[in-house]
Amino acid sequence: MRIIWGLLLLMVGAQAMAMSLALAKVERAGEGETEQQVCARALEKMTDELHTSLLSVIAATDAYRKRKLAYRERALDEALLEDAYRSQLMSEKPAVDGQRWSGTRCSLRARYRADIDALARRVPMPQTKLAAVPEKEPVPPGIDPHTWDLFSASRDRAELSQTFSTVAALRMYMMEYYMHSGEWPESLSDLGVAQEQMISERVKRVYLLQDGMLKLELAGRLEGHELTTWPVDSRGPRGVEWKCTTTVDMGPSGFCDPVE
């Protein structure tokens, strides 16, 4: 894509950095493709390349550097920060002000304006300190170990159930994606969700794997444990059901199958 930098204003000592871009893209048609298909692909590529350009500009801001430092203090990879920004930038689109079709090529002209500092502040600062991981509690004096294990399993089961607010939200996004595309998303970015947004006192990391399989590394009381859930075609009126497994010991009445 040919990007013409029409205007880039950096006001020294001021808080705002305004950017104005003039954009151009030419896309050739494949065999049998229509004008609509070719121009839609041209706009999609223009938008992707715009996001890449925006990210490179954002990376030079103070807001980005502060977040990068905060991520480093939490031992989080900078790639997670970039994913968070890419997720936020998905809503940024160029404004098309010209389109020409030659029969074999689509030529687009567009403009884009943004406050770079405002974009850089969209990603929230992560917590600077990780929550302390509680140690496994010893069996209190005078308590039967088996009874204590059942009690602990009950507490773990209750703690795990709290993470299902995250699981339920992701399942909903995945189902919406599947209904529109007929395929399961391959990454969180396909859902417009950044890895950083998933981190909480109960969730350390989320992975979206093949065929809609979702894997959570747990945090807090359940640090070191995992939960995995995936869609199953039930061929019934509900269409899709979900299965789950976990390494958490939930006792005799767990809602996920146990795994080692």
Residue pairs with C-beta under 8 A, 6 or more apart in sequence:
1 23
1 24
1 25
1 45
1 46
1 49
1 50
2 23
2 24
2 25
3 21
3 22
3 23
3 24
3 49
3 50
3 53
4 21
4 22
4 23
4 24
5 21
5 22
6 20
6 21
6 22
6 111
7 18
7 19
7 20
8 19
8 20
9 17
9 18
9 19
9 20
10 17
11 17
15 117
16 115
16 117
16 118
17 61
17 115
17 116
17 117
18 113
18 114
18 115
18 116
19 57
19 112
19 113
19 114
19 115
19 116
20 111
20 112
20 113
21 50
21 53
21 94
21 111
21 112
21 113
22 109
22 110
22 111
23 46
23 50
23 94
23 108
23 109
23 110
23 111
23 112
24 107
24 108
24 109
24 110
25 42
25 43
25 45
25 46
25 107
25 108
25 110
26 42
26 105
26 106
26 107
26 108
27 38
27 39
27 41
27 42
27 45
27 105
27 106
27 108
28 38
28 104
28 105
29 35
29 37
29 38
29 103
29 104
29 105
29 106
30 38
35 101
35 106
38 101
38 105
38 106
39 99
39 101
39 106
39 108
42 106
42 107
42 108
43 94
43 96
43 108
43 110
46 94
46 108
46 110
47 92
47 93
47 94
50 92
50 94
50 112
51 86
51 89
51 90
51 92
54 89
54 92
54 114
54 116
54 119
55 82
55 85
55 86
55 89
57 116
58 64
58 85
58 116
58 119
58 120
61 116
61 117
61 120
62 120
63 117
63 120
63 121
64 81
64 85
64 120
66 125
67 81
67 123
67 125
67 126
68 78
68 81
70 125
70 126
70 128
71 77
71 78
71 80
71 81
71 126
72 78
73 128
74 126
74 127
74 128
74 130
76 126
76 196
80 194
80 195
80 196
81 123
81 196
83 188
83 189
83 194
83 195
83 196
84 123
84 194
84 195
84 196
84 197
85 122
85 123
85 194
86 189
86 194
87 188
87 189
87 192
87 193
87 194
87 197
88 119
88 122
88 123
88 194
89 119
90 192
92 112
92 114
92 119
93 112
94 110
94 111
94 112
95 110
95 111
95 112
96 108
96 109
96 110
97 109
97 110
97 111
98 107
98 108
98 109
98 110
99 106
99 107
99 108
99 109
100 106
100 107
101 107
123 194
123 196
124 196
126 196
126 199
131 201
131 219
131 220
133 219
133 220
133 221
133 223
134 220
134 221
137 152
139 145
139 148
140 148
149 249
150 251
152 249
153 249
153 250
153 251
154 251
155 221
156 221
156 222
156 248
156 249
156 250
157 248
157 250
157 251
157 253
157 254
157 255
159 202
159 220
159 221
159 222
160 218
160 222
160 227
160 246
160 248
160 250
160 256
161 255
162 202
163 202
163 203
163 216
163 218
163 227
166 198
166 200
166 202
166 203
166 206
166 216
167 214
167 216
167 227
167 229
167 244
170 191
170 193
170 206
170 208
170 214
171 214
171 229
171 242
173 185
173 191
173 192
173 193
174 184
174 185
174 191
174 208
174 212
174 214
174 231
175 240
177 183
177 184
177 185
177 190
177 191
178 184
178 185
178 212
178 231
178 240
184 211
184 212
184 231
185 191
185 208
185 212
186 208
186 210
187 208
188 194
188 195
188 198
188 206
188 208
190 208
191 208
195 205
195 206
198 205
198 206
199 205
200 219
201 219
201 220
202 218
202 219
202 220
202 222
203 216
203 217
203 218
203 219
204 216
204 217
204 218
204 219
204 223
205 216
205 217
206 214
206 215
206 216
206 217
207 214
207 215
207 216
207 217
208 214
208 215
209 215
211 230
211 231
212 230
212 231
213 228
213 229
213 230
214 228
214 229
214 230
215 226
215 227
215 228
216 226
216 227
216 228
217 226
218 224
218 225
218 226
218 227
218 248
222 248
225 246
225 247
225 248
226 246
226 247
227 244
227 245
227 246
227 248
227 256
228 244
228 245
228 246
228 259
229 242
229 243
229 244
229 245
229 256
230 242
230 243
230 244
231 240
231 241
231 242
232 240
232 241
232 242
232 243
233 239
233 240
234 240
234 241
243 257
244 255
244 256
244 257
245 256
245 257
245 258
245 259
246 254
246 256
246 257
246 258
246 259
247 258
247 259
247 260
248 254
248 256
248 258
249 258
250 256
250 258
